[in-house]
Amino acid sequence: MAKNLTTRENDYSRWYNDLVIQADLADNSGVRGCMIVKPYGFAIWERIQQELDSRFKETGHVNAYFPLFIPKSHFSKEADHVEGFAKECAVVTHYRLKNNPNGSGIIVDEDAKLEEELIVRPTSETIIWDTYKKWVQSYRDLPIMVNQWANVVRWEMRTRLFLRTSEFLWQEGHTAHATEKEAIFESQQMIDVYGDFVEEYMAIPVIRGTKSSNERFAGALETFCIETLMQDGKALQAGTSHFLGQNFAKAFDVKFQDKDGGMKFVWGTSWGVSTRLMGALIMTHSDDNGLVLPPKLAPIQVVIIPIYRGEKEFEELDPVALKVLKELKASGIRVKYDNRDTHKPGWKFNEYELKGVPLRIALGPRDLEKGTAEVARRDTLSKELVKLKDLSDHIKSNLSEIQVQLYAKAKKSLDANINPADDWESFESALDKGGFVSAHWDGTSETENKIKEMTKATIRCIPIENKKISGSCILTGKPSKERVLFARAY
Amino acid sequence: MAKNLTTRENDYSRWYNDLVIQADLADNSGVRGCMIVKPYGFAIWERIQQELDSRFKETGHVNAYFPLFIPKSHFSKEADHVEGFAKECAVVTHYRLKNNPNGSGIIVDEDAKLEEELIVRPTSETIIWDTYKKWVQSYRDLPIMVNQWANVVRWEMRTRLFLRTSEFLWQEGHTAHATEKEAIFESQQMIDVYGDFVEEYMAIPVIRGTKSSNERFAGALETFCIETLMQDGKALQAGTSHFLGQNFAKAFDVKFQDKDGGMKFVWGTSWGVSTRLMGALIMTHSDDNGLVLPPKLAPIQVVIIPIYRGEKEFEELDPVALKVLKELKASGIRVKYDNRDTHKPGWKFNEYELKGVPLRIALGPRDLEKGTAEVARRDTLSKELVKLKDLSDHIKSNLSEIQVQLYAKAKKSLDANINPADDWESFESALDKGGFVSAHWDGTSETENKIKEMTKATIRCIPIENKKISGSCILTGKPSKERVLFARAY
């Protein structure tokens, strides 16, 4: 168990925070609510970015970049959107500083007040649809399949590293289509891209579903989502994809001349995932010793640590370690040889455990004699002596195995934590146990709000693969067409 | 000649602007001074990013991310820096909007005023050094070799797409070292990384040099730079790398315990290139027909255009074109087959010329008979009939050749436009002719300022490979140790 790391049982929330900081993933900054993503954390985020970006491109998308600032008046154009988004934002009001005449530093120059305030983007629908108006004239200009990697700001009162920060990094896709059918297809396609990526790469099982109108994106007709379950029984929304209908096209007057000559409004979608995924990653796999990373995302998949006393022993070990390093690198494995003499092996063991490196190879003098190495798995904490000649194959199959087993373990836990409830008492006690509660709901916002007030639980989603079996609402007893998933959530 | 594109001779500045917009590289947004980087422009920027990023990593750097906002008080900590940077900035003063009680939309909530204003980063030295204070205790924590890809904002009154925009994209490296020697090595290494990249990838010849104190980065002891020359005879600074000495370490109290046990201030560097490079790319190679792209940066290196009348001809051509497409793709060439029937071949020829695609393959019925294709080069506008069986090799060697020849052409132009001047009259007339003027200067800021006032020319750099031959200042006649390069600049 890593020193200084609170155990999960003791205080899950503090364990999370300790882990993020001690594993060098991120840190709080001097700016309220804004985080610093440290190099090790950023290396994981880069791997997430890279893989997602290539999946976006495979599905026909291109990247572009739109302004950080949005004129205040843009927000008011789509009625639901302004209600949902325009409140807790960073507002730029001035464009110049000047020396304080009293010599005490710099102050805002009141002569440099903007005519119209600029909002730091909390999301970019408005500025992008304002642009699409210029890009779209004819059906030949459609579809527009654009994605943007960007920083966004939503002023938050209570922040937590990766999970809820005032500034965060994300991607936001914004597409425009000639037909409703194409736009619905796109929003469903993208939730599948997200779901497949999160399951295959992050080894996190997801439930694909749609949101109730309460939880829907401001301005969307339908929000598709992937929901995940953390070790403490709380749900976490990992990604959303919105079918916008013609709402933004109408708000920003984006029309096109169709093949039949008629002028029609464009159909839209938007979809995004953020650095929040880092939070999901940490809280799905990690343990009281620190981070546990699925091999496909680990910046370092294997670390080689030499165990020696004195220079002579090191000189004997070093060429063997270098040979292993070279072999593994040649197989495309991300491997690090930590031969620093400033730190002891025990310190290094702890360090790489804390940082979630999937496999550790320890090489000592006795290994040299026997032609072996000790291979330790981060996920199971098990150790094994492996013949040097088999090492490369062993490592490769271990890495695949870890990826598969991390997913299987999380999937088992998810499946074991979806509990049906058919009356209010069992509903409440199921919620208290944690996990998703599958229950009937009468379909009204009013009931959902009431349940939220009473239990702090919300409808996480209406699963896409739901069986349409009717019943009666857990709260009101009114008729319900299908069960939905409730949970307390991050 | 592309329609609607102003010629360079007619109006260079308008030609540039027309080209950026018509070639779909970027566009102005509704937000003053902020540009939209369109998908085609962004695809080029992504290639620049990718290659630079891998060169940064090869030289031992890692990426991280620091907050967008900087507390106002941070700026005042480094005296020179505040003078140079803290003036024309976007200032966040409030964190909430609310519905206007009169129902007319949304207004800034005056109750949500920040205690301390936040500045949208114009550059990140201050917030990063404030962080390094926490990261550095011992010599073991050094060096820190961090880079960040980010957006920055410097409020500009006169903006031009890519060249000068209020928001722009860039990377900023920020490193911390135990010794002065290491920090100087790093700042020199990075200007070489920039120089090599710009020459090898962008096919733009550079002059490596140092800045005079007037042009030096605010807070640096030495600024290294790469300077380039545009077709209109104006210079453009393409990248800078700063040796910061211990200035920021002292301002933010960043000390470390050295091997000898003593506490010492850290030595720093910072270095950056931005979307300005896109401007340099456009203005170095392009012509009156549009963009000309070096193959290494071109998102599409080769386009295949079928020439046909009616479906039957198309059906005969299509399998041949598909075979060529497959062959070229297999060789790792970025190739596009434009088989759209919504646009005519002539329109497509113009379009890809405008967009600077290095090679165009046209395939028509007569080519089928003869087993040939017409290959057109964008840079020379020359055409050649090539046997289909030789096509793949021909394309590959053509792409390499274009890359080399674009550089050679630009290098010849640069070399021909560095003119020595030994008296004021020839200095002024050399400046009017355009290009760099190599002249003696007495080394004072005063003289440099006077020359700038009189001619609008500044010292672009003191070339690193300068011969140390003494002379007398072009303006004051005072002694000078070496010639420096003057020019009017972007």
Contacts between the chains, C-beta under 8 A, distances in Angstrom:
chain1	res1	chain2	res2	distance
A	27	B	131	7.6
A	27	B	134	7.4
A	29	B	66	7.2
A	29	B	67	4.9
A	29	B	127	7.1
A	29	B	131	6.9
A	30	B	71	6.2
A	30	B	74	7.6
A	30	B	127	7.3
A	30	B	130	5.8
A	31	B	67	4.7
A	31	B	69	4.9
A	31	B	70	7.2
A	31	B	71	6.2
A	31	B	118	6.7
A	31	B	127	7.4
A	34	B	67	3.7
A	34	B	68	7.1
A	34	B	69	6.1
A	35	B	67	7.4
A	36	B	64	7.1
A	36	B	65	7.0
A	36	B	66	5.5
A	36	B	67	6.9
A	36	B	131	5.9
A	37	B	64	6.0
A	37	B	65	4.1
A	38	B	64	5.8
A	39	B	62	4.0
A	39	B	63	6.7
A	39	B	64	4.8
A	39	B	146	6.3
A	42	B	62	7.3
A	42	B	63	5.1
A	42	B	64	4.9
A	42	B	65	5.8
A	43	B	62	6.7
A	43	B	63	7.4
A	45	B	65	8.0
A	46	B	63	6.4
A	62	B	39	4.0
A	62	B	42	7.4
A	62	B	43	6.7
A	63	B	39	6.8
A	63	B	42	5.1
A	63	B	43	7.4
A	63	B	46	6.4
A	64	B	36	7.1
A	64	B	37	6.0
A	64	B	38	5.8
A	64	B	39	4.8
A	64	B	42	4.9
A	65	B	36	7.0
A	65	B	37	4.0
A	65	B	42	5.8
A	65	B	45	8.0
A	65	B	169	6.5
A	66	B	29	7.1
A	66	B	36	5.5
A	67	B	29	4.9
A	67	B	31	4.6
A	67	B	34	3.7
A	67	B	35	7.4
A	67	B	36	6.9
A	67	B	167	6.0
A	68	B	34	7.1
A	68	B	120	7.5
A	68	B	151	5.7
A	68	B	153	6.9
A	68	B	167	5.3
A	69	B	31	4.9
A	69	B	34	6.1
A	69	B	90	7.3
A	69	B	167	7.2
A	70	B	31	7.2
A	71	B	30	6.3
A	71	B	31	6.2
A	72	B	97	7.2
A	72	B	106	6.5
A	72	B	108	8.0
A	73	B	105	7.1
A	74	B	30	7.6
A	75	B	97	7.6
A	75	B	106	6.2
A	76	B	105	4.4
A	76	B	106	5.8
A	82	B	106	6.4
A	86	B	97	5.2
A	86	B	106	5.5
A	87	B	96	6.0
A	87	B	97	5.8
A	87	B	98	7.0
A	88	B	95	6.7
A	88	B	96	5.8
A	89	B	95	7.0
A	89	B	96	7.0
A	89	B	97	6.0
A	90	B	69	7.3
A	90	B	92	4.7
A	90	B	94	7.9
A	90	B	95	5.9
A	90	B	118	7.2
A	91	B	92	6.4
A	91	B	93	6.7
A	91	B	94	4.2
A	91	B	95	6.9
A	91	B	96	7.6
A	91	B	97	6.7
A	91	B	108	5.5
A	92	B	90	4.7
A	92	B	91	6.4
A	92	B	92	5.4
A	92	B	93	7.7
A	92	B	120	7.0
A	93	B	91	6.7
A	93	B	92	7.7
A	93	B	93	4.7
A	93	B	94	6.6
A	93	B	108	7.0
A	94	B	90	8.0
A	94	B	91	4.2
A	94	B	93	6.6
A	95	B	88	6.7
A	95	B	89	7.1
A	95	B	90	5.9
A	95	B	91	6.9
A	95	B	155	4.3
A	96	B	87	6.1
A	96	B	88	5.8
A	96	B	89	7.0
A	96	B	91	7.6
A	96	B	155	6.7
A	97	B	72	7.2
A	97	B	75	7.6
A	97	B	86	5.1
A	97	B	87	5.8
A	97	B	89	6.0
A	97	B	91	6.7
A	97	B	119	7.3
A	98	B	87	7.0
A	105	B	73	7.1
A	105	B	76	4.3
A	106	B	72	6.5
A	106	B	75	6.2
A	106	B	76	5.9
A	106	B	82	6.4
A	106	B	86	5.5
A	108	B	72	8.0
A	108	B	91	5.5
A	108	B	93	7.0
A	108	B	117	5.8
A	117	B	108	5.8
A	118	B	31	6.7
A	118	B	90	7.2
A	119	B	97	7.4
A	120	B	68	7.5
A	120	B	92	7.0
A	120	B	120	7.5
A	127	B	29	7.0
A	127	B	30	7.3
A	127	B	31	7.5
A	130	B	30	5.9
A	131	B	27	7.6
A	131	B	29	7.0
A	131	B	36	5.9
A	134	B	27	7.4
A	140	B	342	5.6
A	146	B	39	6.3
A	150	B	151	7.7
A	151	B	68	5.7
A	151	B	150	7.7
A	151	B	151	7.0
A	153	B	68	6.9
A	155	B	95	4.3
A	155	B	96	6.7
A	167	B	67	6.0
A	167	B	68	5.3
A	167	B	69	7.2
A	169	B	65	6.5
A	342	B	140	5.6
